[in-house]
Amino acid sequence: MAETKKVVADYTEDSIRSLDWREHIRLRPGMYIGKLGDGSSPDDGIYVLVKEVLDNCIDEYMMGYGKSIEVSIKDKTVTIRDYGRGIPLGKVVDVVSKINTGAKYDSKVFQKSVGLNGVGTKAVNALSHYFKVASFREGKMKMAEFEAGQLIKEHKEVPTTEANGTLVSFVADDSIFRNYHYIPEYLEKQIWNYCFLNAGMRINFNGKNYVSKNGLLDLLERETNADELRYPIIHLKGEDIEVAITHNNDYGEDYHSFVNGQHTTQGGTHQAAFREAYVKVIREFFKKDFDAADIRQSIVAAVAVRVVEPVFESQTKTKLGSLNVEEGGQSMRQFVLEFLQRNLDNFLHKNPAVAEALKKKIEQSERERKDMAGIKKLANERAKKANLHNKKLRDCRIHLNEEPPTKGKEEFAFKQNNTTIFITEGDSASGSITKARDVETQGVFSLRGKPLNCFGMTKKVVYENEELNLLQHALNIEEGMEGLRFNRIVIATDADVDGMHIRLLIMTFFLQFFPDLVKKGHVYILETPLFRVRNKQTTIYCYSEQEKQAAVKKLGNKPEITRFKGLGEISPDEFGRFIGEDMRLQPVILDHGDHIQHLLEYYMGKNSQERQEFIINNLRVELDVVEEGAVPVAATT
C-alpha cells in the first residue's frame, strides 16, 4: 500500500506577516466593532461606528467645549458635526489614521473620557468605503478624505468663517457590512442616552432636537409608564455618580447602566455594585433581612458613573471590567455602597410615603415567591427530566452565557454574538431548520401548536404549562437575563393567519413575563421568501410582491414561479440560504410611548369589539398581480 504524504506548507521567514493598522482592522473587524450584522440588531457594528464618532463629540462637551452636536444620516451617509475645540490642524490626518494617536493619553486634557485607546475613529475610517474629516479651528480649516482607511486627498489649510469644531462624514463599507440599513429607533435611543447623561446638551438628529433637563430622571420617565409606577422616581446625584430608581408591575429587573457616557448594555462592576448595595441599604433601612430577589423584583433603575481610566472588557465598551484602583482609592463596590448608604437612606427617611410604598412592593413580591415555591419546584423537576429526552429542543454547542476559552477568545465571542434559537411551529418546519442550521450557534425549539395566551395571568402559569416552562429553561431566563443562552430569539412561523397568531402568543409570553428580552433587543421575526422565481440558469428568492415583479422582469421569457405557503415547503438545502449570513430578521421593537400592559390588553385581551372596528377601518385588500408571460408553477396561495 502506497504511503500517503501529508503536504505541509514551509514555515519560513516569508510566513511571518506584519499587518498595518488598516489591514488588521479590516481583517479582524469584530475585535474593534463587535458584530458585523445588517443593522437589524441594536449592537450591530454600523451603530458602533456612529457611536465611536459621537463619543469624541461628547468628550469635548464634557470638557466644557461646545453645547450642541449635529447628526445627519441620509441613505447610508453619516455626517456628525460638533462645536468643540477642533482637532489641531497639523494632526488631522494622524488622529484618524495612526493607531495609538490622540489627546486622550494625556489625562490633563481629557479626564474621565470613554475613548482612551486611540482606536475609535481609526476603526471607522478603516471600515468605511468613504471617510472625510474636517477640523475648524481659530478661523482656519483642514480637511482629509480616505477610502477604506487609505488617504486619497489631503486638502490644504484654508481660511474659514465656520465655528470651531470637527466634522466627520462616512459611508460604511458594504463589502464588510452586507445589505446593511440603519433603523431610526435604534439611533434615536442611542442619541437620547447621550442627552440623558449630559443634561442641557442638545443633539440635532435629522432636523429634530433632542435635549434632557433632568438627566436619568428623564430617562426613567421615558422608559416607564407613570400609571404603573409603585412610587415616584427616586433621583439621586453626587460627584461622579447619578442614579434613578423606581418599581413597576413588570417581572424581572430592568437596568440602564453607563460609564463616562458609554451605555454598558452588558453591565459590569458598576451595575453589580449597584444591585448589591441597593439590597444592603434597603435591608438596613427596614431592619429586616428581605430576600434579595424580593427587593429587586420589578425594579427599574439607571446608574451612571464617571471614572478615570475605565477598564472595559472589549473595544466596543459594553461591559465595565475591574477598575485600576490606585493606592488609597476606592473600589467601585465601596464607592456605590457609600453613596447609596448616605443618599438613598436619607431620601427614604425624608419621604416616608415612598418608603412605605416600597415596603409593600417588596412584601408583595415575597408573597408571590412563596406562593409559587411548591409548583416551581415540581415544574423544575419535570423540566430537568424532560430536558434529558426533550425532542422539541435541538440545542447548539456554543451559548451566550458561557465563559470564553483561554485561547481563541475573539472567535468565540463572535460566535456567542451570533447564537440564535429558532422558535418554530410543528415538526415539518423545525425539521427543515434543524437540517439546515449551524449546529455550533443555532438551536431550534419546536412548538406543538398554538401556545397558551397568557395575557393577564400570573407567573405561576409559566410553571404550570409544560411547554412554556421548557421554553424558559431552554433560554435559561428563569432567574433573570444574566444567564440568557442565546443572543437572538427568532420566531419562525408561517406567513399565514395561524402563523401570525402564534407570533402574537409567543410575544405575549415574553412581554408578560420577560419584557427585558424585547427591551434589550433579543427578539426577532424571521423573514422567509414568499416566492421563488427561476429559469434554467438563475433562481431568485423574493420576500415581497414587489421583489417578485422585479425578478420576473429581470428573468423574462416565462420564468417558473413558486409561492411558498409554509416553512415546511422549503427544502433544507434552500432553508440554509435563509438562516445563514444573509438571514433577514425583523427586530421586535417597542416604540416610545408603547406601554406593555396596554399593548397586550388591546391585542390579546377581551376587547374584541374594539379590535374588530380597528380591523374594519384599516383593512386593505392587495391583489396578487401575475406579470404577463409568467408561469405560476406549483403556486400555493
C-alpha positions as CSV (number, residue, x, y, z in Angstrom):
1,M,0.0,0.0,0.0
2,A,1.5,3.3,-1.0
3,E,2.4,5.7,1.8
4,T,0.3,8.9,1.8
5,K,2.4,12.0,2.4
6,K,0.8,15.0,4.2
7,V,1.5,18.3,2.4
8,V,2.6,20.9,4.9
9,A,3.5,24.5,3.8
10,D,7.0,25.6,4.6
11,Y,7.3,27.7,7.7
12,T,9.9,30.3,6.8
13,E,10.6,34.0,7.2
14,D,8.1,34.6,4.4
15,S,5.4,33.1,6.5
16,I,5.6,35.9,9.0
17,R,3.4,38.9,8.1
18,S,3.1,42.3,9.7
19,L,-0.2,44.0,9.1
20,D,-0.6,47.7,9.2
21,W,-3.4,49.2,11.3
22,R,-5.8,49.4,8.4
23,E,-5.3,45.9,7.2
24,H,-5.7,44.5,10.7
25,I,-8.9,46.3,11.4
26,R,-10.4,45.2,8.1
27,L,-9.2,41.6,8.5
28,R,-10.5,41.4,12.1
29,P,-13.3,43.9,12.4
30,G,-15.0,42.0,15.2
31,M,-12.2,42.9,17.5
32,Y,-13.0,46.6,17.1
33,I,-16.7,47.0,16.5
34,G,-18.2,43.6,17.6
35,K,-20.9,42.2,15.4
36,L,-20.9,43.0,11.7
37,G,-24.6,42.5,11.2
38,D,-27.0,44.2,8.8
39,G,-28.4,46.7,11.2
40,S,-31.3,44.6,12.5
41,S,-29.7,44.4,15.9
42,P,-29.0,47.4,18.2
43,D,-25.4,46.2,18.8
44,D,-24.6,45.7,15.2
45,G,-21.3,47.3,14.1
46,I,-22.8,50.1,12.0
47,Y,-24.2,51.6,15.2
48,V,-20.9,51.2,16.9
49,L,-19.3,53.2,14.0
50,V,-21.7,56.1,14.7
51,K,-21.1,55.8,18.5
52,E,-17.3,55.9,18.1
53,V,-17.5,59.3,16.3
54,L,-20.2,60.6,18.7
55,D,-18.1,59.6,21.7
56,N,-15.4,62.1,20.7
57,C,-18.0,64.9,20.4
58,I,-19.4,64.0,23.9
59,D,-15.9,64.0,25.4
60,E,-15.5,67.6,24.0
61,Y,-18.8,68.6,25.6
62,M,-17.8,67.0,28.9
63,M,-14.6,69.1,28.9
64,G,-16.7,72.2,28.6
65,Y,-16.4,72.9,24.8
66,G,-19.5,73.1,22.6
67,K,-23.1,72.8,23.7
68,S,-24.6,71.1,20.6
69,I,-23.9,68.3,18.1
70,E,-25.5,67.8,14.7
71,V,-26.1,64.3,13.3
72,S,-27.4,63.6,9.9
73,I,-28.0,60.1,8.4
74,K,-29.3,60.1,4.9
75,D,-29.4,56.9,2.9
76,K,-26.1,55.4,4.1
77,T,-24.1,58.6,4.6
78,V,-23.5,59.6,8.2
79,T,-22.4,63.2,9.0
80,I,-21.5,64.3,12.5
81,R,-20.5,67.9,13.5
82,D,-19.5,69.1,16.9
83,Y,-18.6,72.6,18.1
84,G,-15.7,71.7,20.4
85,R,-12.1,72.8,20.1
86,G,-11.5,71.1,16.7
87,I,-8.6,68.7,16.0
88,P,-5.2,70.6,15.9
89,L,-4.8,71.3,12.2
90,G,-1.4,69.7,11.9
91,K,-2.7,66.4,13.2
92,V,-6.0,65.9,11.3
93,V,-4.7,63.1,9.2
94,D,-2.8,61.4,12.1
95,V,-5.7,61.4,14.5
96,V,-7.9,59.3,12.2
97,S,-5.2,57.2,10.5
98,K,-2.4,56.4,13.0
99,I,-3.2,53.9,15.7
100,N,-2.5,54.9,19.3
101,T,-2.5,58.6,18.3
102,G,-4.8,61.0,20.2
103,A,-5.0,63.5,23.0
104,K,-6.8,61.2,25.4
105,Y,-3.5,59.6,26.6
106,D,-2.9,63.0,28.3
107,S,-5.2,62.8,31.3
108,K,-4.8,66.5,31.9
109,V,-6.5,67.3,28.5
110,F,-9.2,64.6,28.7
111,Q,-10.4,63.4,32.1
112,K,-13.0,60.7,32.6
113,S,-13.3,60.1,28.9
114,V,-14.7,57.0,27.3
115,G,-12.4,56.8,24.4
116,L,-9.0,56.1,25.8
117,N,-7.2,53.7,23.5
118,G,-6.9,55.7,20.3
119,V,-8.7,53.2,18.1
120,G,-12.3,54.5,17.6
121,T,-12.2,56.9,14.6
122,K,-9.4,54.8,13.0
123,A,-11.7,51.8,13.0
124,V,-14.5,53.9,11.5
125,N,-12.0,55.1,8.8
126,A,-10.7,51.7,8.0
127,L,-14.2,50.2,7.8
128,S,-15.7,52.9,5.6
129,H,-16.0,53.0,1.8
130,Y,-15.6,56.7,2.1
131,F,-14.4,58.8,5.1
132,K,-14.0,62.5,5.4
133,V,-12.7,64.6,8.4
134,A,-12.6,68.4,8.6
135,S,-11.4,70.5,11.5
136,F,-12.3,74.1,12.1
137,R,-10.0,75.9,14.4
138,E,-9.5,79.6,15.0
139,G,-10.6,80.8,11.6
140,K,-8.8,78.0,9.6
141,M,-9.9,74.7,8.2
142,K,-8.1,71.5,7.3
143,M,-9.8,68.5,5.6
144,A,-8.7,65.0,4.5
145,E,-10.5,62.2,2.6
146,F,-10.0,58.5,2.8
147,E,-11.2,55.3,1.1
148,A,-11.1,52.1,3.2
149,G,-8.6,53.8,5.5
150,Q,-6.2,54.9,2.8
151,L,-5.6,58.6,2.3
152,I,-6.8,59.8,-1.1
153,K,-6.6,63.5,-0.7
154,E,-5.2,65.8,2.0
155,H,-6.6,69.3,1.4
156,K,-4.5,72.4,2.1
157,E,-5.3,74.6,5.1
158,V,-7.7,77.4,4.1
159,P,-9.4,80.3,5.9
160,T,-13.0,79.7,7.2
161,T,-15.8,81.5,8.9
162,E,-17.1,78.3,10.4
163,A,-17.2,78.0,14.2
164,N,-14.6,75.8,15.9
165,G,-15.2,72.1,15.9
166,T,-14.9,68.9,13.9
167,L,-16.9,67.3,11.1
168,V,-16.8,63.7,10.2
169,S,-18.7,62.1,7.3
170,F,-18.5,58.4,6.4
171,V,-20.2,55.7,4.4
172,A,-19.8,52.2,5.9
173,D,-18.2,49.7,3.6
174,D,-20.9,47.4,2.2
175,S,-18.4,44.7,1.4
176,I,-17.9,44.3,5.1
177,F,-21.5,45.2,6.4
178,R,-23.5,43.3,3.8
179,N,-27.0,44.6,2.9
180,Y,-26.9,46.9,5.9
181,H,-29.5,49.6,6.8
182,Y,-30.0,51.9,9.7
183,I,-33.1,51.5,11.9
184,P,-34.1,55.0,13.2
185,E,-35.4,53.7,16.5
186,Y,-32.0,52.3,17.5
187,L,-30.3,55.6,16.6
188,E,-32.9,57.6,18.4
189,K,-32.4,55.6,21.6
190,Q,-28.6,56.0,21.3
191,I,-29.0,59.7,21.0
192,W,-31.4,60.0,23.8
193,N,-29.0,58.2,26.1
194,Y,-26.3,60.7,25.3
195,C,-28.7,63.5,26.2
196,F,-29.8,61.9,29.5
197,L,-26.2,61.6,30.5
198,N,-25.4,65.1,29.6
199,A,-28.3,67.3,30.8
200,G,-28.5,70.5,28.9
201,M,-26.6,69.3,25.8
202,R,-28.5,69.5,22.5
203,I,-28.2,66.9,19.7
204,N,-29.9,67.6,16.4
205,F,-30.6,64.4,14.6
206,N,-32.0,64.7,11.1
207,G,-33.6,68.0,11.9
208,K,-35.1,67.0,15.2
209,N,-33.7,68.4,18.5
210,Y,-33.0,66.1,21.5
211,V,-32.3,67.6,24.9
212,S,-32.7,66.5,28.5
213,K,-33.1,68.8,31.5
214,N,-33.2,66.2,34.3
215,G,-30.8,63.5,33.3
216,L,-31.6,60.0,34.4
217,L,-34.9,61.1,35.8
218,D,-36.0,61.9,32.3
219,L,-34.6,58.5,31.1
220,L,-36.8,56.6,33.6
221,E,-39.8,58.7,32.8
222,R,-39.4,57.9,29.1
223,E,-38.9,54.2,29.8
224,T,-41.8,53.7,32.2
225,N,-45.5,54.4,32.4
226,A,-46.5,56.7,35.2
227,D,-49.7,54.7,35.8
228,E,-47.7,51.6,36.6
229,L,-45.2,53.1,39.0
230,R,-45.5,52.0,42.6
231,Y,-44.0,55.3,43.8
232,P,-42.4,58.4,42.3
233,I,-39.0,58.0,40.8
234,I,-36.1,58.5,43.3
235,H,-33.4,60.6,41.7
236,L,-30.0,61.0,43.4
237,K,-26.9,62.8,42.2
238,G,-23.4,63.0,43.6
239,E,-19.9,63.7,42.4
240,D,-19.2,61.3,39.5
241,I,-22.4,59.3,40.2
242,E,-26.1,59.6,39.4
243,V,-28.9,57.1,40.0
244,A,-32.7,56.9,39.4
245,I,-34.8,54.2,40.9
246,T,-38.4,53.1,40.9
247,H,-40.6,49.9,40.8
248,N,-43.4,48.9,38.4
249,N,-45.5,45.8,38.0
250,D,-43.4,44.1,35.4
251,Y,-41.5,40.9,36.1
252,G,-37.7,40.9,36.3
253,E,-35.1,43.6,36.8
254,D,-34.6,46.5,34.3
255,Y,-31.3,48.3,34.5
256,H,-29.8,51.1,32.4
257,S,-26.1,51.5,33.3
258,F,-23.5,53.9,32.0
259,V,-19.8,54.7,32.4
260,N,-18.4,58.0,31.2
261,G,-21.3,58.4,28.9
262,Q,-21.0,54.9,27.5
263,H,-24.1,52.7,27.6
264,T,-22.8,49.5,29.1
265,T,-25.5,47.2,27.8
266,Q,-23.9,44.1,29.4
267,G,-23.5,45.8,32.7
268,G,-20.2,45.2,34.6
269,T,-18.7,46.0,38.0
270,H,-20.7,49.2,38.5
271,Q,-24.1,47.6,37.8
272,A,-23.2,44.6,40.0
273,A,-22.1,47.0,42.8
274,F,-25.4,48.9,42.5
275,R,-27.5,45.7,42.7
276,E,-25.6,44.6,45.8
277,A,-25.5,48.0,47.5
278,Y,-29.2,48.6,46.9
279,V,-30.2,45.4,48.7
280,K,-27.9,46.1,51.6
281,V,-29.2,49.7,52.1
282,I,-32.9,48.5,51.9
283,R,-32.3,45.8,54.5
284,E,-30.6,48.2,56.8
285,F,-33.3,50.8,56.4
286,F,-36.2,48.5,57.1
287,K,-34.1,46.5,59.6
288,K,-35.3,43.2,58.0
289,D,-33.4,40.5,56.1
290,F,-35.6,40.6,53.0
291,D,-34.7,38.2,50.2
292,A,-32.6,40.0,47.6
293,A,-34.8,38.7,44.8
294,D,-37.9,40.2,46.5
295,I,-36.2,43.6,47.0
296,R,-35.1,43.8,43.3
297,Q,-38.2,42.2,41.7
298,S,-39.8,44.7,39.3
299,I,-37.1,47.4,39.8
300,V,-36.4,49.9,37.1
301,A,-33.1,51.7,37.7
302,A,-30.5,53.8,35.9
303,V,-27.0,54.3,37.2
304,A,-24.2,56.4,35.7
305,V,-20.7,56.7,37.0
306,R,-17.6,58.7,35.8
307,V,-14.2,57.2,36.5
308,V,-10.6,57.9,35.4
309,E,-9.2,55.3,33.0
310,P,-12.1,52.8,32.9
311,V,-11.3,49.2,32.0
312,F,-13.7,47.7,29.5
313,E,-13.8,44.1,28.6
314,S,-13.8,44.9,24.8
315,Q,-13.2,47.7,22.4
316,T,-17.0,48.1,22.0
317,K,-17.1,49.1,25.7
318,T,-20.4,47.3,26.5
319,K,-19.2,45.9,29.8
320,L,-17.1,47.5,32.6
321,G,-14.3,45.3,34.0
322,S,-12.5,45.8,37.2
323,L,-11.1,49.2,37.8
324,N,-7.5,50.3,38.3
325,V,-7.8,51.3,42.0
326,E,-4.9,53.5,43.0
327,E,-3.4,53.3,46.5
328,G,-5.8,55.0,48.9
329,G,-8.6,54.9,46.3
330,Q,-12.0,53.2,46.4
331,S,-13.3,50.2,44.7
332,M,-16.4,50.6,42.6
333,R,-18.2,48.4,45.2
334,Q,-17.2,50.8,48.1
335,F,-17.9,53.9,46.0
336,V,-21.5,52.9,45.1
337,L,-22.3,51.5,48.5
338,E,-21.2,54.6,50.4
339,F,-23.2,56.8,48.0
340,L,-26.4,54.8,48.5
341,Q,-26.0,54.4,52.2
342,R,-25.7,58.2,52.5
343,N,-28.2,59.4,49.9
344,L,-30.8,56.7,49.5
345,D,-31.1,56.2,53.2
346,N,-31.6,60.0,53.7
347,F,-34.2,60.1,50.9
348,L,-36.3,57.3,52.4
349,H,-36.2,58.9,55.9
350,K,-37.4,62.2,54.4
351,N,-40.1,60.6,52.2
352,P,-42.0,58.1,54.4
353,A,-44.8,57.6,51.9
354,V,-42.3,56.4,49.2
355,A,-40.6,54.1,51.8
356,E,-44.0,52.6,52.7
357,A,-44.9,52.0,49.1
358,L,-41.5,50.4,48.5
359,K,-42.0,48.1,51.5
360,K,-45.4,47.0,50.3
361,K,-44.0,46.1,46.9
362,I,-41.2,44.0,48.5
363,E,-43.8,42.2,50.7
364,Q,-46.0,41.5,47.6
365,S,-43.0,40.0,45.8
366,E,-42.3,37.9,48.9
367,R,-45.8,36.5,49.0
368,E,-45.8,35.7,45.3
369,R,-42.5,33.9,45.5
370,K,-43.7,31.8,48.5
371,D,-47.0,31.0,46.7
372,M,-45.0,29.7,43.7
373,A,-42.4,27.8,45.6
374,G,-44.1,24.4,45.6
375,I,-45.3,24.4,42.0
376,K,-42.0,25.9,40.8
377,K,-40.0,23.1,42.5
378,L,-42.2,20.4,40.9
379,A,-42.1,22.1,37.4
380,N,-38.3,22.4,37.5
381,E,-38.0,18.7,38.4
382,R,-40.2,17.9,35.4
383,A,-38.2,20.2,33.2
384,K,-34.9,18.6,34.2
385,K,-36.3,15.1,33.3
386,A,-37.9,16.5,30.0
387,N,-34.6,18.2,29.0
388,L,-32.8,14.8,29.0
389,H,-35.3,13.5,26.4
390,N,-36.7,16.7,25.0
391,K,-37.3,16.1,21.3
392,K,-38.7,19.7,21.0
393,L,-35.3,21.3,21.7
394,R,-32.3,20.8,19.3
395,D,-29.6,22.6,21.2
396,C,-26.3,24.0,19.8
397,R,-22.8,23.8,21.1
398,I,-22.0,27.4,21.9
399,H,-24.1,29.6,24.2
400,L,-24.1,33.3,25.1
401,N,-23.6,32.7,28.8
402,E,-20.5,30.5,28.6
403,E,-17.1,31.6,29.7
404,P,-14.7,32.1,26.8
405,P,-11.8,29.7,26.4
406,T,-8.2,30.7,27.2
407,K,-7.3,30.6,23.5
408,G,-9.4,31.9,20.7
409,K,-11.4,34.4,22.7
410,E,-12.1,36.7,19.7
411,E,-13.5,34.0,17.6
412,F,-15.6,32.5,20.5
413,A,-17.0,36.0,21.3
414,F,-18.0,36.4,17.6
415,K,-19.8,33.1,17.7
416,Q,-21.5,34.0,21.0
417,N,-22.9,37.1,19.4
418,N,-24.4,35.0,16.7
419,T,-26.0,32.4,19.0
420,T,-29.7,32.0,17.8
421,I,-32.6,29.9,18.8
422,F,-35.5,29.5,16.3
423,I,-38.9,29.0,17.8
424,T,-40.9,27.1,15.2
425,E,-44.4,25.7,14.8
426,G,-44.8,22.0,14.0
427,D,-42.3,19.3,13.1
428,S,-42.1,19.9,9.4
429,A,-40.7,23.5,9.8
430,S,-38.4,22.6,12.6
431,G,-37.1,19.6,10.6
432,S,-36.1,21.9,7.7
433,I,-34.4,24.4,10.0
434,T,-32.7,21.6,12.0
435,K,-31.1,20.1,8.9
436,A,-30.0,23.5,7.5
437,R,-28.8,25.2,10.7
438,D,-25.3,25.8,12.0
439,V,-25.0,23.3,14.9
440,E,-22.4,25.4,16.6
441,T,-24.5,28.5,17.1
442,Q,-28.2,27.8,16.1
443,G,-30.7,25.9,18.2
444,V,-34.3,25.0,17.4
445,F,-37.3,24.9,19.8
446,S,-40.4,23.3,18.3
447,L,-43.9,24.2,19.5
448,R,-46.6,21.6,19.4
449,G,-49.2,24.0,18.1
450,K,-50.6,27.3,19.4
451,P,-49.2,28.1,22.8
452,L,-51.3,29.4,25.7
453,N,-52.5,33.0,25.6
454,C,-51.0,34.0,29.0
455,F,-52.1,37.7,29.0
456,G,-53.3,38.7,32.4
457,M,-52.0,35.6,34.1
458,T,-49.5,35.4,36.9
459,K,-46.1,33.8,36.5
460,K,-47.4,30.6,38.1
461,V,-48.7,29.7,34.6
462,V,-45.1,29.5,33.3
463,Y,-44.5,26.6,35.6
464,E,-47.9,25.0,35.2
465,N,-47.7,25.0,31.4
466,E,-45.1,22.4,30.4
467,E,-44.3,24.0,27.0
468,L,-43.7,27.5,28.4
469,N,-41.7,26.1,31.3
470,L,-39.5,24.1,28.8
471,L,-39.0,27.3,26.7
472,Q,-37.9,29.4,29.7
473,H,-35.5,26.6,30.6
474,A,-34.2,26.4,27.0
475,L,-33.5,30.1,27.2
476,N,-32.3,29.9,30.8
477,I,-34.1,33.1,31.9
478,E,-35.9,31.9,35.0
479,E,-33.5,33.8,37.3
480,G,-33.0,36.8,35.0
481,M,-31.3,37.9,31.8
482,E,-27.7,37.2,33.1
483,G,-28.0,33.5,32.2
484,L,-29.5,34.0,28.7
485,R,-28.2,31.2,26.5
486,F,-28.9,32.8,23.1
487,N,-28.3,36.4,21.8
488,R,-31.1,36.2,19.3
489,I,-34.5,34.6,19.8
490,V,-36.1,34.3,16.4
491,I,-39.8,33.5,16.0
492,A,-40.0,31.4,12.8
493,T,-43.7,30.9,11.9
494,D,-45.6,30.6,8.6
495,A,-46.7,33.9,6.9
496,D,-50.4,33.0,7.3
497,V,-53.1,33.7,9.8
498,D,-52.2,30.8,12.1
499,G,-48.5,31.8,11.9
500,M,-49.3,35.4,12.8
501,H,-51.4,34.3,15.7
502,I,-48.6,32.1,17.1
503,R,-46.2,35.0,16.8
504,L,-48.5,37.1,18.9
505,L,-48.9,34.4,21.5
506,I,-45.1,34.0,21.9
507,M,-44.5,37.7,22.0
508,T,-47.3,38.0,24.7
509,F,-45.4,35.4,26.7
510,F,-42.2,37.3,26.5
511,L,-43.7,40.8,27.1
512,Q,-45.9,39.5,30.0
513,F,-43.1,37.7,31.9
514,F,-39.7,38.5,30.4
515,P,-40.1,42.0,28.9
516,D,-36.3,42.6,29.0
517,L,-35.9,40.1,26.2
518,V,-37.8,42.6,23.9
519,K,-36.4,45.8,25.6
520,K,-32.8,44.7,25.2
521,G,-33.3,43.8,21.5
522,H,-33.1,40.0,21.7
523,V,-36.4,39.1,19.9
524,Y,-36.8,38.9,16.1
525,I,-39.2,37.7,13.5
526,L,-37.6,35.5,10.7
527,E,-38.4,36.7,7.2
528,T,-38.6,33.8,4.7
529,P,-39.2,34.2,1.0
530,L,-42.8,34.2,-0.3
531,F,-41.8,33.4,-3.9
532,R,-39.2,31.5,-5.8
533,V,-38.7,32.8,-9.4
534,R,-36.4,30.8,-11.6
535,N,-35.4,29.7,-15.1
536,K,-32.8,27.1,-16.1
537,Q,-29.9,29.5,-15.3
538,T,-31.0,31.6,-12.4
539,T,-33.0,31.3,-9.2
540,I,-34.2,34.4,-7.3
541,Y,-36.0,34.3,-3.9
542,C,-38.4,37.1,-3.3
543,Y,-39.7,38.4,0.0
544,S,-42.5,40.6,-1.3
545,E,-44.7,41.1,-4.3
546,Q,-42.5,44.0,-5.5
547,E,-39.4,41.8,-5.4
548,K,-41.3,39.1,-7.3
549,Q,-42.3,41.5,-10.0
550,A,-38.7,42.8,-10.3
551,A,-37.4,39.2,-10.6
552,V,-40.0,38.3,-13.3
553,K,-39.0,41.3,-15.2
554,K,-35.3,40.5,-14.9
555,L,-35.5,36.9,-15.9
556,G,-38.2,37.4,-18.6
557,N,-39.3,34.6,-21.0
558,K,-41.9,33.0,-18.7
559,P,-39.9,32.0,-15.6
560,E,-41.3,29.5,-13.1
561,I,-42.9,31.0,-10.0
562,T,-43.4,29.0,-6.8
563,R,-45.4,30.6,-3.9
564,F,-44.3,29.3,-0.5
565,K,-47.2,29.0,1.9
566,G,-45.4,27.4,4.9
567,L,-41.9,26.9,6.1
568,G,-42.3,23.2,5.8
569,E,-42.5,23.5,2.0
570,I,-39.0,25.0,1.8
571,S,-36.3,22.2,1.4
572,P,-33.4,22.1,3.9
573,D,-31.0,22.9,1.2
574,E,-32.9,26.1,0.4
575,F,-33.5,26.9,4.0
576,G,-29.8,27.1,4.6
577,R,-29.6,30.2,2.4
578,F,-32.2,32.0,4.6
579,I,-30.7,31.4,8.0
580,G,-27.1,32.0,7.2
581,E,-25.1,35.2,6.5
582,D,-27.9,36.7,4.5
583,M,-30.6,35.9,7.1
584,R,-33.3,38.6,7.1
585,L,-34.6,39.4,10.6
586,Q,-37.2,42.0,11.7
587,P,-36.5,43.1,15.2
588,V,-39.4,43.4,17.7
589,I,-39.1,47.0,18.9
590,L,-41.2,48.8,21.5
591,D,-41.9,52.3,20.3
592,H,-41.6,55.1,22.8
593,G,-44.9,55.6,24.4
594,D,-45.9,51.9,23.9
595,H,-46.8,50.6,27.3
596,I,-46.6,46.8,27.6
597,Q,-49.8,46.1,29.6
598,H,-51.8,48.5,27.4
599,L,-50.5,46.8,24.2
600,L,-51.2,43.3,25.5
601,E,-54.7,44.3,26.6
602,Y,-55.5,45.7,23.2
603,Y,-54.2,42.9,21.1
604,M,-54.6,39.9,23.4
605,G,-57.4,40.9,25.8
606,K,-61.2,40.6,25.7
607,N,-61.9,43.9,23.8
608,S,-62.8,42.0,20.7
609,Q,-65.3,44.7,19.5
610,E,-62.6,47.4,19.6
611,R,-60.2,45.3,17.7
612,Q,-62.9,44.4,15.1
613,E,-63.7,48.0,14.5
614,F,-59.9,48.8,14.1
615,I,-59.5,46.0,11.5
616,I,-62.6,47.1,9.5
617,N,-61.5,50.7,9.5
618,N,-57.9,49.8,8.4
619,L,-58.5,46.8,6.1
620,R,-56.6,46.8,2.9
621,V,-57.1,44.4,0.0
622,E,-54.0,43.7,-2.0
623,L,-54.4,41.7,-5.3
624,D,-51.7,39.3,-6.3
625,V,-51.0,40.5,-9.8
626,V,-49.2,38.0,-12.0
627,E,-46.8,39.5,-14.6
628,E,-48.0,38.8,-18.1
629,G,-46.0,35.9,-19.5
630,A,-45.0,34.5,-16.2
631,V,-46.0,30.9,-15.5
632,P,-47.1,30.2,-11.9
633,V,-45.9,26.6,-11.4
634,A,-46.7,24.9,-8.0
635,A,-48.2,28.1,-6.7
636,T,-49.9,27.5,-3.3
637,T,-51.8,30.6,-2.2
